[in-house]
C-alpha cells in the first residue's frame, strides 16, 4: 500500500500542516508520496523531497494550478489517484475544499478530520464537537482522508532524500477562473502554526477594546491573536481569527482565553492546547473546566496588569 499526501504550499515552501499529514500517512502505509501541484513550484517540490519519511515527490506544474483552485487540484489528484490506497489532505480550508471532490469522483466515502490511525483502514475522529470519539472503518479500496494536524507530530522537514518526479498538469476546469484575492498581512505568527495564542471573546465589547486589550498582550508574548465566534459575529475581530468548530482548530503550547465563556463550539477548537489560561469574571464559565490555570477577574483590569508584569 502507498499513501499520497496532497501538499499545501505557496509555490515556494511547504506549509506546516503538510508535515503532520505526512506523519499520519506513514502510520497508514509504509510508503508515502507527496503531490506538489502548483505553478513555478520547483522550490516547494524540493522542500517536500527533504521531508523525512517521504519516498517520492510528484511535481505537477501548470498555470491552472498556481492559485490552488479546488477544481483544478482535484483533477490533478484524480489523474494519479489509481496508484494509491490512501489519499490524505490536511484538514484545513484548502484540504476540506478539495478532498470531497476527490472522494465524490472516486465514489468512495471520505473519512474526515481523523485524530488517530488505528490501522490501515480504521481511524478515530471527533464527533459532537469533540465530546465523543468515533472509530471509523473505511472499506473502500481507496481511502480519502482529511487529517487534523494538531493531533499528529510534525515529520522532520529535513533529512529526507526523496526522488522528484514530474507529472503533466491537468487541464484547467472550464467553469472556474481565478479573479483575485485580498489578503490580510500580519507580522504575527499564523494562527494554526503559532506556539502561543491569545484569544478574546464577546466580553471585550467592541473592536476598539479588542485591539486595545489583546494587542499589547500578544506583542509581549509574541503570540498570534484569536477570537471566539461570538466576538467575530459581533464584528470585534476578523473572520480569519476565529477559533473553534466552525473556525480554526489550534493546539499551541500556550492558549490564553480572555473574556471567553467556553461554549462547546469554541472548546472543540482549542482544548488540545498544551497549557490553557482562562481569564473570566464569571466563576461558572465553562472555559474553567478545561483551563490549566483560571483567573476569576475583570479582563479589563487583569490583562493590562499581566502586560505590565511581563
Helices and strands as residue ranges (DSSP letters): E 2-6, H 16-28, E 31-38, H 42-49, E 56-61, G 63-65, H 70-80, G 81-83, E 86-90, H 93-106, E 110-119, E 122-127, E 132-137, E 143-147, G 149-151, E 163-167, G 191-193, E 196-200, G 202-204, H 207-221, E 224-227, H 229-233, G 239-241, E 254-258, H 264-270, E 275-279, G 286-289, E 293-295, H 299-309
